[in-house]
Every structure is written in structure tokens, then in C-alpha cells.
Amino acid sequence: MWEDSPSHVCRGGDLRGLAFCCPPVKYCPLHNALKSLEMTNDEFSKIKQEFGNETRLKYGKNTCFGSLVWCCKITKPCPFRDSAMLAIEMGEDEYMELKKSLSIEVLKKTKFLKEGVKTLTEKGIPKDIAEKAILETGDLKKAYEIAKITIS
């Protein structure tokens, strides 16, 4: 399972938490996160929908937004998500691994990742380590700390 999964963005989680966000249909912290990533609502929605269509997160027509791709973290009680998962025999581990992959997919398509990697490489961090650290933390400061430890 995704052991260091973040809180939801609306609860102060890092950018990896975008994997647990609803569609951007009402004003909430999601909009601030997308703004910081220089990503439009449509770009975000498209990334999540395309990812969902390629995975079992596409299921869940009776969930709030018609797909598990939009559902929250497994630790948050939700009978709609849970019944959808039960119907397709998806366990919690598979669900969270798919959400982890989704978070990576979202971050890989942002300027945040490109600019973050550039910033860390300018500080002497190898590109592959910089990218991995950013994707694992969703936070540039934490990524730098982890990367420094990794190369020492």
C-alpha cells in the first residue's frame, strides 16, 4: 500500500494529494494547488480522466462523480467508493497503488516537476534523484532534503 500517502489537498496535504481530489467544480483548495502548478482545471480533469480510462479507476458509476478516479483516500469513510470497489473486487491496496500512480501521472505533467528538477540539479542533485524525490514527496523543500541524504 501507499504508506506515506498524503492527506487530501483540502486538508493541507501536499501536491500528491491531487490524486484524491474531486473534479474542480466548486471553489476549494484544489484551485490554489492547480494555480501553483500553472495547470488549468481542464488539464487536470483530462489527466485524471485519461488515467482512469486506462485503469480500473474508471469504474464506479454510482460514486459522486461517476468514477473511482475522483474518489477520496481509503482512510476516509465512503460507502459509494467502497461499494464500487466491492463490485469490481478491488482491494484497498490496489486502490491506493493506483492512486499513487495517478499522483505521479499528474505531477509528471506539470511545470512544477520540470522547474523543481531544474532547481535541484542547479544545487548539485542528479536529475534522476531530483525527479524521484519530488514525485515521492510532492514538496520541493522535502525533496531537496531527501535528495541530499540520497547522494551523501
Secondary structure, 3 states (H helix, E strand, C coil): CCCCCCCCHHHCCCHHHHHHCCCCCCCCHHHHHHHHCCCCHHHHHHHHHHHHHCCHHHCCCCCCCCCHHHCCCCCCCCHHHHHHHHHCCCCHHHHHHHHHHHHHHHHHCCHHHHHHHHHHHHCCCCHHHHHHHHHHHCCHHHHHHHHHHHHC
